[in-house]
Amino acid sequence: MQAIVYRRYGSPDVLEPAQVDAPVVADDSVLVRIRAVGINPYDLHFLHGDPYLMRPMMGLGLLRPRSATILGSDVSGVVEAAGKDVTRFRAGDEVYATAGKGFAELVTVREKGLALKPANLTFEQAAAVPMAALTALQGLRDVAHLEPGQTVLINGASGGVGSFAVQIAKALGSGAVTGVCSSRNLDLVRSIGADDVVDYTTDDFTRGGRRHDLLVDTIGNRSVRDYCRAIAPSGTLLIVGGGGGRMIGPVGQIVRARLMSRFVGPKVMTMLAHTNGEDLDFLRGLIEAGKVKPVIDRTYPHGEAAEALRYLETRHARGKVVVTA
């Protein structure tokens, strides 16, 4: 099958088209013909080979000589075949998942990580959902234990995770939600349900005197001590991404946050999202009920996957970037 691969770490320029073997369907897996791919900073980490701390897992130097790796973390498409132990899906079903290896014609996904595509979304819209929305949902619901009526501030509210966090917080019954973003994104963040917005280019949300029950940080551009000025003493700081350099990435921030949690009033929490079909089904319910919708900045054809990643590298994407098959 045709795919877009890379054989060494670098910029999107190292991507190249290639013919690769089609995936083999395991007994508990589903073969999906890909219709659209959502990309995430996760893909850039693997493309760049950073943080360097993770290279033993990714493959040193790059990978092994002449090996080929396929990016593309989120997919939507149509079931082509199912393993003999699969009971929930059959050929022709429209599905979505975080699967990896999306820059290809076909991908296999374990049944427990797959869900039916929301009926009211296109394949492009559905591919924008999984990783970012799962991060927002699991962070708010399972890690921070958001309670009805609690006030929430989201730093990076116009990004992939942030735009879902605004909407999911409201869907889970939060109180007022404040979004922090740049001037050009104020109207966007209001349009997806934020009760208030802060323009970080003109206002320092950590020094305004307002304190929130929960602060969700998706960027990592301020210190834990700064964030705590904007959190109620009994509140929570949830760090879900961003920050760090090329050597150790967000690991240093996570370690510092855990250490700081011993000395500051608010609880400091960190997380890594995990993919599962049950949560994708939960998100499908919110989406079909009109409570959550993906925000897509740009869509690129399959042959321009490198351009899509190059745009994502600018860190100025509003919502998600999607590549069509």
C-alpha positions as CSV (number, residue, x, y, z in Angstrom):
1,M,0.0,0.0,0.0
2,Q,1.0,3.6,-0.4
3,A,2.2,5.6,2.7
4,I,4.2,8.6,3.7
5,V,7.2,7.6,5.8
6,Y,10.3,9.0,7.3
7,R,13.7,7.2,7.8
8,R,15.6,9.7,9.9
9,Y,14.7,12.4,12.5
10,G,14.3,15.9,11.2
11,S,12.0,18.5,9.8
12,P,8.9,17.6,7.7
13,D,11.3,17.7,4.7
14,V,12.4,14.1,5.6
15,L,8.9,12.7,4.8
16,E,8.7,10.7,1.5
17,P,6.2,8.6,-0.3
18,A,6.8,4.8,-0.1
19,Q,5.3,1.5,-0.9
20,V,4.9,-0.5,2.4
21,D,3.3,-3.8,3.4
22,A,-0.4,-3.6,4.3
23,P,-1.1,-4.3,8.0
24,V,-2.2,-7.8,9.0
25,V,-5.4,-8.0,11.0
26,A,-5.1,-9.7,14.4
27,D,-7.9,-11.7,15.9
28,D,-8.9,-8.8,18.2
29,S,-8.3,-6.0,15.7
30,V,-10.1,-4.2,12.9
31,L,-8.7,-3.1,9.5
32,V,-9.7,0.4,8.7
33,R,-9.4,2.2,5.3
34,I,-8.4,5.7,6.2
35,R,-10.4,8.7,5.1
36,A,-8.8,11.4,7.2
37,V,-6.0,11.9,9.7
38,G,-5.7,14.3,12.6
39,I,-2.2,15.3,13.5
40,N,-0.9,16.4,17.0
41,P,2.2,17.6,18.7
42,Y,2.7,13.9,19.5
43,D,3.6,13.4,15.8
44,L,6.1,16.2,15.8
45,H,7.9,14.7,18.8
46,F,8.4,11.4,16.9
47,L,9.4,13.3,13.7
48,H,12.0,15.5,15.5
49,G,13.1,12.7,17.8
50,D,12.6,14.9,20.9
51,P,12.8,15.0,23.8
52,Y,16.1,13.3,23.5
53,L,15.3,11.4,26.7
54,M,12.8,9.4,24.7
55,R,15.1,8.4,21.8
56,P,15.8,4.9,23.2
57,M,12.1,4.2,22.9
58,M,11.8,5.9,19.5
59,G,15.0,4.6,18.0
60,L,18.5,6.0,18.3
61,G,20.0,8.0,15.5
62,L,16.9,7.5,13.8
63,L,15.5,4.2,13.8
64,R,17.3,1.3,12.3
65,P,19.0,1.9,8.9
66,R,16.5,1.8,6.0
67,S,13.5,1.3,8.3
68,A,10.5,3.4,7.7
69,T,8.1,5.0,10.2
70,I,4.6,6.2,9.5
71,L,3.1,9.2,11.4
72,G,-0.5,10.3,11.8
73,S,-1.9,9.7,15.2
74,D,-5.7,10.1,14.8
75,V,-7.7,8.4,12.1
76,S,-11.2,8.2,10.8
77,G,-12.4,5.8,8.1
78,V,-14.4,2.7,7.1
79,V,-14.0,-0.8,8.5
80,E,-12.7,-3.1,5.7
81,A,-12.3,-6.3,7.7
82,A,-12.5,-7.5,11.3
83,G,-10.6,-10.2,13.2
84,K,-12.4,-13.4,14.3
85,D,-12.8,-12.3,17.9
86,V,-14.2,-8.8,17.1
87,T,-17.9,-8.5,18.0
88,R,-18.7,-4.7,17.9
89,F,-17.7,-3.8,14.3
90,R,-18.2,-5.1,10.8
91,A,-17.3,-4.1,7.3
92,G,-18.8,-0.8,6.3
93,D,-18.9,0.8,9.7
94,E,-17.6,4.4,9.9
95,V,-15.2,4.6,12.8
96,Y,-12.6,6.8,14.5
97,A,-9.7,6.2,16.9
98,T,-6.2,7.1,18.0
99,A,-4.3,4.5,16.0
100,G,-1.0,5.9,14.8
101,K,0.4,5.2,11.3
102,G,-2.4,7.3,9.7
103,F,-0.4,8.5,6.7
104,A,-1.3,5.4,4.8
105,E,-4.2,3.7,3.1
106,L,-5.0,1.2,5.8
107,V,-4.4,0.8,9.5
108,T,-5.3,-1.8,12.1
109,V,-6.9,-0.8,15.4
110,R,-7.6,-3.1,18.4
111,E,-11.3,-3.4,19.0
112,K,-11.2,-1.9,22.5
113,G,-9.6,1.3,21.1
114,L,-12.1,1.9,18.3
115,A,-15.5,3.6,18.3
116,L,-18.2,4.5,15.8
117,K,-17.8,7.9,14.2
118,P,-20.2,10.6,15.4
119,A,-23.0,10.5,12.9
120,N,-23.1,14.3,12.6
121,L,-19.4,14.7,11.7
122,T,-17.6,14.4,8.4
123,F,-14.5,12.1,8.3
124,E,-12.3,15.2,8.5
125,Q,-14.1,16.5,11.6
126,A,-14.0,13.1,13.2
127,A,-10.3,12.7,12.7
128,A,-9.8,16.0,14.6
129,V,-11.3,14.5,17.8
130,P,-9.6,11.5,19.4
131,M,-6.2,12.4,21.1
132,A,-7.0,16.0,21.9
133,A,-10.6,15.4,23.1
134,L,-9.6,12.3,25.1
135,T,-6.9,14.4,26.8
136,A,-9.4,17.1,27.7
137,L,-12.1,14.6,28.9
138,Q,-9.8,12.4,31.0
139,G,-8.0,15.3,32.5
140,L,-11.1,17.1,33.6
141,R,-13.2,14.1,34.6
142,D,-10.8,11.5,35.8
143,V,-7.7,13.4,37.0
144,A,-8.9,16.8,38.2
145,H,-12.3,15.4,39.2
146,L,-14.2,18.5,38.0
147,E,-17.3,19.0,40.0
148,P,-20.5,20.8,38.9
149,G,-20.3,24.5,39.4
150,Q,-16.5,24.7,39.8
151,T,-14.8,27.6,37.9
152,V,-12.2,26.6,35.3
153,L,-9.5,28.6,33.6
154,I,-7.9,27.0,30.4
155,N,-4.5,28.3,29.3
156,G,-4.2,27.7,25.6
157,A,-8.0,27.7,25.0
158,S,-7.8,28.0,21.2
159,G,-5.5,25.0,20.7
160,G,-6.4,21.4,20.0
161,V,-6.7,20.2,23.7
162,G,-7.8,23.7,24.9
163,S,-10.7,24.1,22.5
164,F,-12.1,20.7,23.6
165,A,-11.5,21.5,27.2
166,V,-13.6,24.6,27.1
167,Q,-16.5,22.7,25.6
168,I,-16.2,19.5,27.7
169,A,-15.9,21.5,30.9
170,K,-19.2,23.1,30.1
171,A,-20.7,19.8,29.1
172,L,-19.7,18.3,32.5
173,G,-21.5,21.0,34.3
174,S,-18.7,23.4,35.3
175,G,-19.3,26.9,36.4
176,A,-17.8,29.8,34.5
177,V,-15.1,28.8,32.1
178,T,-12.4,31.3,31.2
179,G,-10.2,30.9,28.2
180,V,-6.7,32.3,27.7
181,C,-5.6,32.9,24.2
182,S,-4.2,35.6,21.8
183,S,-6.1,38.5,20.4
184,R,-6.9,36.9,17.1
185,N,-8.6,33.9,18.9
186,L,-10.8,35.8,21.3
187,D,-13.9,35.4,19.2
188,L,-13.2,31.8,18.5
189,V,-12.9,30.9,22.1
190,R,-16.1,32.8,22.9
191,S,-17.9,31.0,20.1
192,I,-17.2,27.5,21.6
193,G,-18.7,28.4,25.0
194,A,-16.2,30.3,27.1
195,D,-17.9,32.6,29.6
196,D,-14.9,34.9,29.6
197,V,-11.7,35.3,27.7
198,V,-8.3,36.8,28.5
199,D,-5.9,38.1,25.9
200,Y,-2.5,37.0,27.1
201,T,-0.8,39.6,24.9
202,T,-2.3,42.4,27.0
203,D,-3.3,40.9,30.3
204,D,-1.5,38.6,32.8
205,F,-4.1,36.2,34.0
206,T,-1.9,35.2,36.9
207,R,-2.0,38.7,38.4
208,G,-5.6,39.8,37.9
209,G,-6.7,38.8,41.3
210,R,-9.2,36.2,40.1
211,R,-8.9,32.7,41.5
212,H,-10.3,29.6,39.9
213,D,-11.2,26.2,41.2
214,L,-9.3,24.5,38.4
215,L,-6.6,25.8,36.0
216,V,-5.8,23.6,33.0
217,D,-2.5,24.3,31.4
218,T,-2.0,23.1,27.8
219,I,1.0,25.2,27.0
220,G,3.6,25.2,29.8
221,N,4.6,28.8,29.3
222,R,4.4,29.8,33.0
223,S,5.8,28.5,36.2
224,V,3.8,26.5,38.7
225,R,4.2,29.4,41.2
226,D,2.7,31.8,38.7
227,Y,-0.3,29.5,38.0
228,C,-1.0,29.2,41.7
229,R,-1.7,32.9,41.9
230,A,-4.8,32.2,39.8
231,I,-6.0,29.2,41.7
232,A,-8.1,29.0,44.8
233,P,-6.1,27.6,47.8
234,S,-8.2,24.5,47.7
235,G,-8.1,24.3,43.9
236,T,-6.2,22.3,41.3
237,L,-3.6,22.9,38.7
238,L,-3.8,20.3,35.9
239,I,-0.8,20.2,33.5
240,V,-1.7,18.3,30.3
241,G,1.0,19.3,27.9
242,G,3.6,21.8,26.5
243,G,6.8,23.1,28.0
244,G,10.3,21.8,28.2
245,G,13.2,21.7,25.9
246,R,14.6,19.3,23.4
247,M,16.6,17.4,25.9
248,I,14.0,16.2,28.4
249,G,10.8,17.9,27.1
250,P,7.9,18.2,29.6
251,V,9.5,15.6,31.9
252,G,11.3,18.4,33.8
253,Q,8.2,20.4,34.1
254,I,6.3,17.4,35.4
255,V,9.0,16.6,38.0
256,R,9.1,20.3,39.2
257,A,5.3,20.4,39.4
258,R,5.2,17.3,41.5
259,L,7.9,18.7,43.8
260,M,6.1,22.1,44.0
261,S,2.9,20.4,45.0
262,R,4.4,19.7,48.4
263,F,4.9,23.4,49.1
264,V,1.9,25.2,47.5
265,G,-1.7,25.3,48.5
266,P,-3.4,24.0,45.3
267,K,-3.1,20.4,44.2
268,V,-0.8,20.0,41.2
269,M,-1.7,17.2,38.8
270,T,-0.1,15.8,35.6
271,M,-1.4,13.3,33.2
272,L,-1.0,11.3,30.0
273,A,-4.1,10.4,28.1
274,H,-4.9,6.8,27.1
275,T,-7.1,5.7,24.2
276,N,-10.1,3.6,24.7
277,G,-13.3,3.0,22.8
278,E,-15.5,3.6,25.8
279,D,-14.4,7.2,26.1
280,L,-14.6,7.7,22.4
281,D,-18.2,6.5,22.6
282,F,-18.8,9.0,25.5
283,L,-17.4,11.8,23.3
284,R,-19.6,10.6,20.4
285,G,-22.6,11.1,22.7
286,L,-21.5,14.7,23.5
287,I,-20.8,15.5,19.9
288,E,-24.1,14.1,18.6
289,A,-26.0,16.0,21.3
290,G,-24.4,19.2,20.0
291,K,-22.4,19.9,23.2
292,V,-19.0,19.5,21.6
293,K,-17.7,20.2,18.1
294,P,-14.1,20.0,16.8
295,V,-12.4,23.2,15.7
296,I,-10.4,22.7,12.5
297,D,-7.9,25.4,11.4
298,R,-6.7,23.8,8.1
299,T,-7.2,20.7,6.0
300,Y,-4.5,19.4,3.7
301,P,-4.6,16.7,1.0
302,H,-2.6,13.5,1.6
303,G,0.2,14.6,-0.7
304,E,0.8,17.7,1.5
305,A,1.2,16.0,4.8
306,A,4.6,17.6,5.2
307,E,3.0,21.1,4.8
308,A,0.4,20.2,7.5
309,L,3.2,19.2,10.0
310,R,5.1,22.3,9.1
311,Y,2.1,24.5,9.9
312,L,1.6,22.6,13.2
313,E,5.2,23.4,14.0
314,T,4.4,27.1,14.1
315,R,2.3,26.5,17.3
316,H,-0.3,29.0,15.9
317,A,-2.9,26.5,14.8
318,R,-6.5,27.3,16.0
319,G,-7.9,23.9,17.0
320,K,-6.8,21.0,14.9
321,V,-5.0,20.3,11.6
322,V,-6.3,17.5,9.4
323,V,-4.9,15.6,6.4
324,T,-7.4,13.9,4.1
325,A,-6.7,10.6,2.5
